[in-house]
Amino acid sequence: MAEGQTKLEVATFGGGCFWCVEAVFQRVPGVLEVTSGYKGGHVENPSYQSVTTGETGHAEVVRIAFDSEKVSYDELLDIFWRAHDPTQLNRQGADVGTQYRSVIFYHSEAQRVAAETSKARLAASGRYRRPIVTEIADASTFYEAEAYHQNYFDNNPNASYSRFVIAPKLRAIGLE
């Protein structure tokens, strides 16, 4: 690879509301693009309104394009674990439903192994009293969320959700 080129890879994570997860990964050096969307369900071309019913099977997720020469998939996994509570089944804080489940969608066998290894290491660490419920699944079709969901925190820094949920999370993991 010539100098100056990027080694582009893709990761997909769900850890509650995609606005939070998006804001976290947008601040990671080496992450080139973060797109909010839906994945893991049985309905084609879902809308936010349909996903919020919990009947589509989709989770709110972010698709992350990253330069693996600058940030590794293992480093992204570490940030993912710190950015949410992986012991909460189908919820994060006040956001409740299967669409808010903790999930890692892997795009290769190497990502699957890394995700399972990382999850097992975290479970054995004693950091949590409850079991980790994060799902690890093969990447299915990604459906991009509506435009008003993209770059939510940056576009709406004074919104209540941004000030009281996202900003404290960014501070807690050192990504303000």
N, C-alpha and C positions, 0 to 999 in steps of 0.2 A: 504494500500500500504506500502510495506516495505521501510525502509529508504534507500536512494540511488537509488530508482527506479524513472523513469520519467513517467509523465502523458503525453503521446504523443498525440498531436492533429495536424490537418492539416488546413492550411488557404491558400487561393489562391487569389492573387491580380494582377490587371493589372493597370499600371499607366504610360503609355508611353513605351519607350524602355525597354525591360526586363533587359538589362545590368545595367541600373540605379537602378531599383527596387531591383534586385538581390544584388547589392553592398550594398544598404541600409540595407536590412534585414539580410545579412550575419554578420553584425556588432552588432546585437542586442543580448544581453545576454539572454540565454534561447532558442534561435533559434538554432536548431540542424542541419538543412540542408535546403538549398534553391536550387531549380531546376528551370531553365528557360524552358519555353515551350509555347504551344499554347492551347487555349481552347475557347469554345463558338461558334464554327463554324459548318458548315455542311459537311466539307470534312474530310474523314478519313485519318489518317497518313499524315498530311500536312508537307510540307518542308518549310524552311525559304523562298525560292524563291516563292513558291505558296502563302504564307501568305502575303508577301510584295506586291502582286498585289491588295490586298484588296478584292479579290473575293471569299475567302474561308469562310468569316464570323468570322474567328478566331481572337482573340486578343493575343498579346504577354503578357504572364503572368509569375508569379513565384508561384511555389508551395512551401509552407513553412511548414516544420515539426518543431514543437516547443514543449517544455516542459511547459505545462500550470501551473505547480507549480512554475516556474521561471519567466514566462512572460504570461500575460493574453491575450486573444483575443482582449479585449478592448484596451489594450496597443498597440497591433499590429495595430489596426484600427487607433489609434492616430498617430502612425508613418506613416502609409499609407497616411493619409490626409496631413501631413506635407511634405511628399516626392514628391508631385506633385501638379499641379493646377487642382482641380476637377471641375473647371468651363469651361475648354477648351474641346469642343466637338471634339472627334476623332483626337486629337493631343496633343502633349506635346512639346513645343518649336518648333524646326525645323522638328521634326518627325510628319508627317501628314498622316492620313488614319485611317480607322476603326480599324485596327490592333493595334493602339496606344490609344484606348479608355480607359477611366477610368472605371474600373469594379471591383466589389467584387463578387466572386463566393463563395456562402456559402455552407458548408458541413453538416449543421444541422439546425434545426429550431431555436435553440438558437443563432447560428451565424447569421441567417437571421434577427432575432429580434435585435440583437446587432448592426448589420450593419445599419439597418433602423433607429434605435434610434440614433446612432452616426451621421449618415448623417443629420437627422432632427436637432439634437443639433448644429451641425456645421452650418447648414443653418440659424438657428435662432441666431447664435452668432454675426452676422454682420461682420464677418471676410472678406467676399467676397461681392462685389457689384453685381456680376452676379450670376445667379442660379447655383447650383451644378448639374452637368449632369451625375454624376457617376451612372452607371447601377448596380443594385443588382440582381444577377441571381443565380439560382440553379446550383450547380457544375455539369458540364457535363464531358465528357471524357477529360482527360489531355493527351496531346501528348508532350513528352520530346523533347526539341530542340536539334539540332545537337551539337556534343561534343564541337566544337569551340565556341559555345555561352555560355557554362558553365564556371562559375568563370571568366568571361571576365575581369572585372576590376583588379582582383588580378593577372591574367595571362598577362595582357597588360597594366600595370600602366603608361607607357610612350606613349601610343597611344593617338592621338589627342582627341578622344571622351572621353577617361578616364580623361585626364588632364583638358579639357575645359568644360565638361558637368558633369561627374560623381563626380570628386573630389570637385568641388565647392558645389554641392548638399550635399555631405557628411559633408562638413564643415558647411554649412548653418543649418543643423539639428543636428549638434553636434555629428556626428558619424564617424569622421576621424579615 
